[in-house]
Amino acid sequence: MEKPIALKSKRLPRRLRFFAQCLTASAVLALLTYGGFVLQINQLTISFLYLLMVVAVASLFGFWQASLISLLAVGCLDYFFLPPILHFDVADPRDWVALATFEVTALAISRLHGRERRVAREVVIHRAGMEQLYELSRSTLLLDLHQPPGPQLAVLIHRIFDLRAVALYDAVTGGCMNLNCQDRMGDWDTGEENLAKECYLRGTPQDDSSTQTWQRVLRAGPGPVGALVVRGKLNPLVVDALTSLAAIAIDRYQWFEKEERAEDAKKGEQLRAAVLDALAHQLKTPLTAVQTASSGLLELGGLTESQCNLVTLINGEAVRLNEICTRLLKAGKLDARQVGLEADDVVILDLVSEVLARYPVEQERNSIQVAVENPSLTVRADRGLLAMILAQFIDNARKYSTAGTPIAITARASQTEFLISVHNFGQTIRIEDRERIFERFYRSPELKDAVPGTGIGLSVVRKAAEAHHGHVWVISDDKEGTTFYLSLPIDARRTY
């Protein structure tokens, strides 16, 4: 019984307002009629005044109030101003013409005024929506990007747009399909806990005008990044704009997170390089002393065969450690762009011979074949860096080649570039590792346990090639073997 009473109480103010408006208009009509009758205003003037009053009532109150005033105005016109005066003549055609004129005017004016009021309301709503969107756009710029954006966006949207409920599913930061990845605000009914997730999985928007529920998929870039469900009185255009702002905020967080990871990786790499650089500097002095002492012992002689072998081993390993330290220091300078290339004309055949002289024949497991198309082939480059690149290629070929198979070194030149390659037969390099092996400290999982190494050499090779405006790459195949390439531009006028 309480519900009908509540409905009746809601209708009562509107009825009272209608009656009050009718009484007010009738009172004004009565005053106008009295004034016109006392002043003996003619029929044409009083008809025009009545028409103006109908227009005013239609504009201020509406059609039904204006219709009532039209009937009263026609009655006053007939009774007080049309002969016979103070008598009604319903058959007079002038009464019907006046009534039709007043009614048509009331209908036209009320409709125009109603349309104007609707447009005004829409403008107000649109302006309010734009202000809310502007506030949301400013607020999203102040989001804490170190925290997931979902909870922050849900709170902002719920507060700024004064909505009954908000649910946001963030597929980017959630990284899962769990229900816990949803962030909700406001009151949701039982069974509506998964609306945002279902909208994301469905991939299409859905609206329910009866409950004023709007479901939208958040899209940024090539695919969806989440879903947004809002419940409240909103314009569809505002909902679409709101969806775009939420998607942009999530996408911005995603890019910020990527930049943070890249920056952390860069700082870690810089720290690791600095430590290795300092370590290489510290090892240089004792390694030089060890190498000098071992070489001195060999020169003095008087050692037994076993002692000579041990001293030779110490000397060889000291030389190897010294070369590793040199590569570390060189890599650090190349990373910091502190190295100044000493460009010179380098004869390739002489350079290859110089590098191969470091490998005694008795220690070789593989024969090395050299093929240079032109014995006088010359390239302008830093001789030390070029020798280091070639030595690293040969070192890798010796480590990973099958015993007894040849290692081939070839060099040739075209009109635009110089190309040198080192080929061997042995363990192949996976496609996914052919670019990564040139990264510092990276070693192929299949090969790192088979042969000892540091993962530094090839990274230095790439840096040295880039310092010459060249590049390096590798091709590896079970049948054809593995080949490392170095390409340098040929330009006599190039300066480094």
C-alpha positions as CSV (number, residue, x, y, z in Angstrom):
1,M,0.0,0.0,0.0
2,E,3.0,2.3,0.5
3,K,4.1,2.2,-3.2
4,P,0.9,3.8,-4.7
5,I,1.0,6.5,-2.0
6,A,4.6,7.2,-2.9
7,L,3.7,7.5,-6.6
8,K,0.7,9.8,-5.8
9,S,3.0,12.1,-3.7
10,K,5.4,12.3,-6.7
11,R,2.6,13.4,-9.1
12,L,1.0,15.9,-6.7
13,P,3.6,18.7,-7.2
14,R,3.2,18.5,-11.0
15,R,-0.6,18.8,-10.8
16,L,-0.3,21.7,-8.4
17,R,2.1,23.4,-10.7
18,F,-0.3,22.9,-13.6
19,F,-3.2,24.4,-11.7
20,A,-1.1,27.3,-10.5
21,Q,0.0,28.1,-14.0
22,C,-3.6,27.9,-15.3
23,L,-4.8,30.2,-12.5
24,T,-2.0,32.7,-13.1
25,A,-2.7,32.8,-16.9
26,S,-6.4,33.1,-16.3
27,A,-5.9,36.0,-13.9
28,V,-3.7,37.9,-16.4
29,L,-6.4,37.2,-19.1
30,A,-9.0,38.6,-16.8
31,L,-7.0,41.8,-16.2
32,L,-6.4,42.2,-19.9
33,T,-10.1,41.7,-20.7
34,Y,-11.2,44.1,-18.0
35,G,-8.7,46.8,-19.2
36,G,-9.8,46.3,-22.8
37,F,-13.5,46.5,-21.9
38,V,-13.1,49.7,-19.8
39,L,-10.9,51.4,-22.4
40,Q,-13.2,50.3,-25.2
41,I,-10.4,48.7,-27.3
42,N,-11.5,47.6,-30.7
43,Q,-11.9,44.0,-31.8
44,L,-8.6,43.8,-33.8
45,T,-6.4,45.2,-31.1
46,I,-7.8,43.0,-28.3
47,S,-7.6,39.9,-30.6
48,F,-3.9,40.7,-31.2
49,L,-3.3,41.1,-27.5
50,Y,-5.1,37.8,-26.8
51,L,-2.8,36.2,-29.4
52,L,0.3,37.6,-27.8
53,M,-0.9,36.2,-24.4
54,V,-1.4,32.7,-26.0
55,V,2.1,32.9,-27.4
56,A,3.5,33.9,-23.9
57,V,1.6,31.1,-22.1
58,A,2.7,28.5,-24.7
59,S,6.3,29.6,-24.3
60,L,6.3,29.7,-20.5
61,F,4.0,26.9,-19.5
62,G,3.2,24.6,-22.4
63,F,0.5,23.6,-24.9
64,W,-2.3,22.5,-22.5
65,Q,-2.1,25.7,-20.5
66,A,-2.1,27.7,-23.7
67,S,-5.1,25.7,-25.0
68,L,-7.1,26.5,-21.9
69,I,-6.3,30.2,-22.3
70,S,-7.2,30.0,-26.0
71,L,-10.7,28.8,-25.0
72,L,-11.1,31.5,-22.3
73,A,-9.8,34.2,-24.7
74,V,-12.3,33.2,-27.4
75,G,-15.1,33.3,-24.8
76,C,-14.0,36.8,-23.6
77,L,-13.7,38.0,-27.1
78,D,-17.2,36.9,-28.0
79,Y,-18.9,38.1,-24.8
80,F,-17.2,41.4,-24.3
81,F,-16.1,42.6,-27.7
82,L,-18.2,41.1,-30.5
83,P,-21.8,42.2,-31.0
84,P,-24.1,41.6,-29.4
85,I,-22.0,42.9,-26.4
86,L,-22.4,40.9,-23.1
87,H,-24.1,38.0,-25.0
88,F,-22.6,34.7,-26.3
89,D,-23.1,34.0,-30.0
90,V,-21.6,30.5,-30.6
91,A,-22.7,30.5,-34.2
92,D,-20.5,33.5,-35.0
93,P,-17.7,32.2,-37.4
94,R,-15.3,34.8,-36.0
95,D,-15.2,32.8,-32.8
96,W,-14.2,29.7,-34.5
97,V,-11.5,31.4,-36.6
98,A,-10.1,33.0,-33.5
99,L,-10.1,29.7,-31.6
100,A,-8.4,27.9,-34.5
101,T,-5.8,30.7,-34.8
102,F,-5.1,30.6,-31.0
103,E,-4.8,26.8,-31.0
104,V,-2.5,26.6,-34.0
105,T,-0.3,29.3,-32.5
106,A,-0.3,27.5,-29.1
107,L,0.7,24.2,-30.7
108,A,3.5,25.8,-32.9
109,I,5.0,27.9,-30.1
110,S,4.9,25.1,-27.5
111,R,6.6,22.7,-29.9
112,L,9.2,25.2,-30.8
113,H,9.8,26.1,-27.2
114,G,9.9,22.4,-26.2
115,R,12.5,21.7,-28.9
116,E,14.5,24.6,-27.7
117,R,14.4,23.4,-24.1
118,R,15.5,19.9,-25.2
119,V,18.4,21.4,-27.2
120,A,19.3,23.5,-24.2
121,R,19.3,20.5,-21.9
122,E,21.4,18.5,-24.3
123,V,23.9,21.4,-24.6
124,V,24.1,21.6,-20.8
125,I,24.6,17.8,-20.6
126,H,27.1,17.9,-23.4
127,R,29.0,20.7,-21.7
128,A,29.0,18.9,-18.4
129,G,30.3,15.8,-20.1
130,M,33.1,17.7,-21.8
131,E,34.0,19.3,-18.5
132,Q,34.1,15.8,-16.8
133,L,36.1,14.4,-19.7
134,Y,38.6,17.3,-19.4
135,E,38.9,16.7,-15.7
136,L,39.4,13.0,-16.3
137,S,42.1,13.6,-18.9
138,R,44.0,15.9,-16.5
139,S,43.7,13.4,-13.7
140,T,45.0,10.5,-15.8
141,L,48.1,12.5,-16.5
142,L,48.7,12.6,-12.7
143,L,48.3,8.8,-12.3
144,D,51.1,7.1,-10.3
145,L,52.6,5.0,-13.1
146,H,54.5,2.9,-10.6
147,Q,51.2,1.4,-9.6
148,P,48.6,-0.5,-11.8
149,P,46.2,2.0,-13.4
150,G,43.1,-0.1,-13.0
151,P,42.2,0.8,-9.4
152,Q,43.1,4.4,-9.9
153,L,41.0,4.7,-13.1
154,A,38.0,3.1,-11.5
155,V,38.0,5.6,-8.6
156,L,38.5,8.6,-10.9
157,I,35.7,7.6,-13.3
158,H,33.3,6.8,-10.4
159,R,34.0,10.1,-8.7
160,I,34.2,12.5,-11.6
161,F,31.1,11.2,-13.5
162,D,29.1,10.5,-10.4
163,L,28.1,7.0,-11.6
164,R,26.3,4.3,-9.7
165,A,28.9,1.6,-10.5
166,V,32.1,1.1,-12.4
167,A,34.0,-2.1,-13.3
168,L,37.3,-2.1,-15.2
169,Y,39.1,-5.2,-16.5
170,D,42.8,-4.6,-17.2
171,A,44.3,-7.4,-19.4
172,V,47.7,-5.7,-19.7
173,T,48.7,-5.3,-16.1
174,G,46.6,-8.3,-14.9
175,G,48.3,-10.6,-17.3
176,C,45.8,-13.3,-16.6
177,M,42.1,-14.2,-17.0
178,N,41.3,-14.3,-13.2
179,L,38.4,-12.4,-11.9
180,N,40.7,-10.7,-9.4
181,C,42.1,-8.6,-12.4
182,Q,38.9,-6.6,-12.3
183,D,38.6,-3.3,-10.3
184,R,35.1,-2.3,-9.2
185,M,33.5,0.7,-7.6
186,G,29.8,1.2,-6.6
187,D,27.0,-1.2,-6.1
188,W,26.7,-4.3,-8.4
189,D,24.0,-6.9,-8.2
190,T,24.6,-10.6,-7.7
191,G,25.7,-12.2,-11.0
192,E,27.2,-9.0,-12.3
193,E,30.7,-9.6,-10.9
194,N,32.1,-10.7,-14.3
195,L,30.6,-8.1,-16.7
196,A,33.9,-6.4,-17.5
197,K,35.7,-9.7,-18.1
198,E,32.9,-11.0,-20.2
199,C,32.9,-7.9,-22.3
200,Y,36.6,-8.3,-22.9
201,L,36.2,-11.9,-23.9
202,R,33.3,-11.1,-26.2
203,G,35.2,-8.3,-27.9
204,T,32.1,-6.2,-28.7
205,P,30.3,-3.4,-26.9
206,Q,26.8,-3.8,-25.4
207,D,24.3,-1.3,-23.9
208,D,21.3,-1.8,-21.7
209,S,19.1,1.4,-21.6
210,S,16.7,0.0,-19.0
211,T,19.5,-0.2,-16.4
212,Q,21.7,2.5,-18.0
213,T,24.6,0.1,-18.2
214,W,27.3,0.7,-20.9
215,Q,29.9,-1.9,-21.8
216,R,32.9,-1.0,-23.9
217,V,36.1,-2.8,-25.0
218,L,39.3,-0.8,-24.3
219,R,41.5,-0.8,-27.4
220,A,45.0,0.6,-27.8
221,G,47.2,-0.3,-30.7
222,P,46.5,-3.5,-32.6
223,G,44.3,-5.2,-30.0
224,P,42.2,-4.9,-26.9
225,V,43.8,-4.1,-23.6
226,G,40.8,-4.5,-21.3
227,A,37.1,-3.6,-20.9
228,L,35.1,-0.9,-19.1
229,V,31.5,-1.2,-17.7
230,V,29.8,1.9,-16.3
231,R,26.3,2.3,-14.9
232,G,24.7,5.8,-14.8
233,K,23.1,8.6,-16.8
234,L,25.6,9.2,-19.6
235,N,25.6,10.3,-23.2
236,P,26.8,7.6,-25.6
237,L,29.4,9.9,-27.1
238,V,30.7,10.7,-23.6
239,V,30.9,6.9,-22.9
240,D,33.0,6.4,-26.1
241,A,35.3,9.3,-25.2
242,L,35.6,8.0,-21.6
243,T,36.6,4.6,-23.0
244,S,39.3,6.1,-25.2
245,L,40.8,8.0,-22.2
246,A,40.9,4.8,-20.1
247,A,42.5,2.9,-22.9
248,I,45.1,5.6,-23.4
249,A,45.9,5.6,-19.7
250,I,46.5,1.8,-19.7
251,D,48.6,2.0,-22.9
252,R,50.6,4.9,-21.3
253,Y,51.3,2.7,-18.3
254,Q,52.4,-0.1,-20.5
255,W,54.9,2.0,-22.3
256,F,56.2,3.5,-19.1
257,E,56.7,0.0,-17.7
258,K,58.7,-1.0,-20.8
259,E,60.8,2.1,-20.5
260,E,61.4,1.4,-16.9
261,R,62.6,-2.2,-17.7
262,A,64.8,-0.9,-20.5
263,E,66.3,1.7,-18.2
264,D,66.9,-0.8,-15.4
265,A,68.5,-3.2,-17.9
266,K,70.7,-0.3,-19.2
267,K,71.8,0.7,-15.7
268,G,72.5,-3.0,-14.9
269,E,74.6,-3.3,-18.1
270,Q,76.5,-0.1,-17.3
271,L,77.2,-1.2,-13.8
272,R,78.4,-4.6,-15.0
273,A,80.6,-3.0,-17.7
274,A,82.1,-0.6,-15.1
275,V,82.9,-3.5,-12.7
276,L,84.5,-5.5,-15.5
277,D,86.4,-2.5,-16.7
278,A,87.8,-1.9,-13.2
279,L,88.6,-5.6,-12.8
280,A,90.4,-5.6,-16.2
281,H,92.5,-2.7,-15.1
282,Q,93.4,-4.4,-11.8
283,L,94.3,-7.6,-13.5
284,K,96.5,-6.0,-16.1
285,T,99.4,-5.4,-13.7
286,P,99.7,-8.8,-12.1
287,L,99.2,-10.6,-15.4
288,T,102.0,-8.6,-17.0
289,A,104.2,-9.5,-14.0
290,V,103.3,-13.2,-14.4
291,Q,103.9,-13.2,-18.1
292,T,107.3,-11.4,-17.7
293,A,108.4,-13.9,-15.0
294,S,107.4,-16.9,-17.0
295,S,109.0,-15.6,-20.1
296,G,112.2,-14.9,-18.1
297,L,112.3,-18.4,-16.7
298,L,112.0,-19.8,-20.2
299,E,114.8,-17.6,-21.4
300,L,117.1,-18.5,-18.4
301,G,116.8,-22.2,-19.2
302,G,118.1,-24.9,-16.9
303,L,114.6,-26.3,-16.4
304,T,113.6,-29.9,-16.6
305,E,111.1,-31.0,-19.2
306,S,108.2,-31.0,-16.7
307,Q,109.2,-27.6,-15.4
308,C,109.4,-26.2,-18.9
309,N,106.0,-27.5,-19.8
310,L,104.5,-26.0,-16.7
311,V,106.1,-22.6,-17.3
312,T,105.0,-22.7,-20.9
313,L,101.4,-23.4,-19.8
314,I,101.6,-20.5,-17.3
315,N,102.9,-18.2,-19.9
316,G,100.3,-19.2,-22.5
317,E,97.4,-18.7,-20.0
318,A,98.8,-15.4,-18.9
319,V,98.9,-14.2,-22.5
320,R,95.3,-15.4,-23.0
321,L,94.1,-13.6,-19.8
322,N,95.9,-10.5,-20.9
323,E,94.0,-10.6,-24.3
324,I,90.7,-11.0,-22.5
325,C,91.5,-8.0,-20.3
326,T,92.4,-6.0,-23.4
327,R,89.1,-6.9,-25.0
328,L,87.2,-5.9,-21.9
329,L,88.9,-2.5,-21.9
330,K,88.4,-2.1,-25.6
331,A,84.7,-3.0,-25.3
332,G,84.2,-0.4,-22.5
333,K,85.8,2.3,-24.6
334,L,83.7,1.3,-27.6
335,D,80.5,1.5,-25.5
336,A,81.4,4.9,-24.2
337,R,82.4,6.1,-27.7
338,Q,85.8,7.1,-26.2
339,V,87.9,5.3,-28.7
340,G,89.5,7.2,-31.5
341,L,90.0,5.0,-34.6
342,E,93.5,5.1,-36.1
343,A,92.5,4.7,-39.7
344,D,95.2,3.3,-41.9
345,D,95.5,1.4,-45.2
346,V,95.6,-2.3,-44.1
347,V,96.7,-5.0,-46.5
348,I,94.4,-7.9,-45.8
349,L,96.8,-10.8,-46.6
350,D,99.4,-9.3,-44.2
351,L,96.8,-8.9,-41.5
352,V,95.7,-12.5,-41.8
353,S,99.3,-13.8,-41.7
354,E,99.9,-11.7,-38.6
355,V,96.9,-13.0,-36.8
356,L,97.6,-16.7,-37.8
357,A,101.1,-16.3,-36.4
358,R,99.6,-16.3,-32.9
359,Y,98.5,-19.9,-33.3
360,P,101.4,-22.4,-33.3
361,V,101.0,-25.2,-35.8
362,E,101.6,-27.9,-33.3
363,Q,98.6,-26.7,-31.3
364,E,96.2,-26.7,-34.3
365,R,93.4,-29.2,-34.5
366,N,92.3,-27.9,-37.9
367,S,94.1,-26.8,-41.0
368,I,93.5,-23.2,-42.0
369,Q,92.9,-22.2,-45.6
370,V,93.3,-18.6,-46.7
371,A,91.7,-17.3,-49.9
372,V,92.2,-13.6,-50.7
373,E,91.1,-12.7,-54.2
374,N,93.7,-10.1,-54.6
375,P,97.1,-10.3,-52.7
376,S,97.2,-6.5,-52.6
377,L,93.6,-6.1,-51.3
378,T,93.6,-3.1,-49.0
379,V,91.0,-1.6,-46.7
380,R,91.1,1.6,-44.7
381,A,90.4,0.8,-41.1
382,D,91.9,0.6,-37.6
383,R,94.5,-2.2,-37.8
384,G,94.2,-3.2,-34.1
385,L,90.4,-3.5,-34.1
386,L,90.4,-5.3,-37.5
387,A,93.0,-7.8,-36.1
388,M,90.9,-8.3,-33.0
389,I,87.8,-9.0,-35.1
390,L,89.6,-11.5,-37.3
391,A,91.2,-13.2,-34.2
392,Q,87.9,-13.6,-32.5
393,F,86.4,-15.2,-35.6
394,I,89.3,-17.6,-35.9
395,D,89.1,-18.3,-32.1
396,N,85.4,-19.2,-32.4
397,A,86.1,-21.4,-35.4
398,R,88.9,-23.3,-33.6
399,K,86.7,-23.8,-30.4
400,Y,83.5,-25.0,-32.1
401,S,84.8,-26.8,-35.2
402,T,85.0,-30.6,-35.5
403,A,88.6,-31.9,-35.2
404,G,90.2,-32.6,-38.5
405,T,87.9,-30.3,-40.6
406,P,89.4,-27.2,-42.3
407,I,88.8,-23.6,-41.4
408,A,88.5,-21.3,-44.4
409,I,89.3,-17.6,-44.3
410,T,88.2,-15.6,-47.4
411,A,88.4,-11.9,-48.3
412,R,87.0,-10.1,-51.2
413,A,85.9,-6.6,-52.2
414,S,83.2,-5.1,-54.4
415,Q,82.7,-1.5,-55.5
416,T,81.0,-0.6,-52.2
417,E,82.1,-2.9,-49.5
418,F,84.9,-5.1,-48.2
419,L,83.8,-8.6,-47.0
420,I,85.8,-11.0,-44.9
421,S,84.5,-14.4,-43.6
422,V,85.6,-17.3,-41.5
423,H,84.0,-20.7,-42.1
424,N,84.2,-23.9,-40.2
425,F,82.3,-27.2,-39.8
426,G,81.0,-28.2,-36.4
427,Q,78.2,-27.4,-34.0
428,T,75.6,-25.2,-35.6
429,I,74.0,-22.0,-34.1
430,R,70.2,-21.9,-33.7
431,I,68.3,-19.3,-35.7
432,E,67.0,-17.6,-32.5
433,D,70.6,-17.3,-31.2
434,R,72.3,-15.9,-34.4
435,E,71.6,-12.3,-33.3
436,R,71.8,-12.7,-29.6
437,I,75.3,-14.2,-29.6
438,F,76.5,-10.7,-30.5
439,E,75.1,-9.4,-27.2
440,R,77.5,-9.1,-24.3
441,F,77.7,-12.1,-21.9
442,Y,75.2,-14.1,-23.9
443,R,76.1,-17.7,-24.9
444,S,74.0,-20.2,-26.7
445,P,72.4,-22.7,-24.2
446,E,73.4,-25.7,-26.3
447,L,77.1,-24.6,-26.6
448,K,78.0,-22.8,-23.4
449,D,78.6,-26.1,-21.5
450,A,80.6,-27.7,-24.3
451,V,83.3,-25.0,-24.6
452,P,84.5,-22.5,-21.9
453,G,84.0,-18.8,-22.7
454,T,82.9,-15.5,-21.4
455,G,80.4,-14.3,-24.0
456,I,82.4,-11.0,-24.4
457,G,84.3,-11.5,-27.7
458,L,81.5,-11.3,-30.2
459,S,80.0,-8.3,-28.5
460,V,83.3,-6.5,-28.9
461,V,83.4,-7.6,-32.5
462,R,80.0,-6.0,-33.2
463,K,81.0,-2.8,-31.4
464,A,84.2,-2.6,-33.4
465,A,82.4,-3.2,-36.7
466,E,79.8,-0.5,-35.8
467,A,82.7,1.9,-35.0
468,H,83.8,1.4,-38.6
469,H,80.2,1.9,-39.9
470,G,80.1,-1.8,-40.8
471,H,78.2,-4.8,-39.5
472,V,78.7,-8.5,-38.6
473,W,76.4,-11.5,-38.9
474,V,76.5,-15.3,-39.0
475,I,75.0,-18.1,-41.1
476,S,74.9,-21.6,-39.7
477,D,73.7,-24.8,-41.3
478,D,74.1,-28.6,-40.7
479,K,75.3,-29.2,-44.3
480,E,77.1,-26.0,-45.1
481,G,78.6,-25.3,-41.7
482,T,79.0,-22.0,-39.9
483,T,80.3,-18.8,-41.4
484,F,80.9,-15.5,-39.6
485,Y,81.0,-12.4,-41.8
486,L,82.4,-8.9,-41.5
487,S,81.3,-6.2,-43.9
488,L,83.1,-2.7,-44.0
489,P,82.3,0.1,-46.4
490,I,85.0,0.9,-49.0
491,D,85.5,4.7,-49.1
492,A,89.0,6.2,-49.4
493,R,87.6,9.5,-48.2
494,R,86.0,8.1,-45.0
495,T,87.5,9.4,-41.8
496,Y,86.9,8.0,-38.3
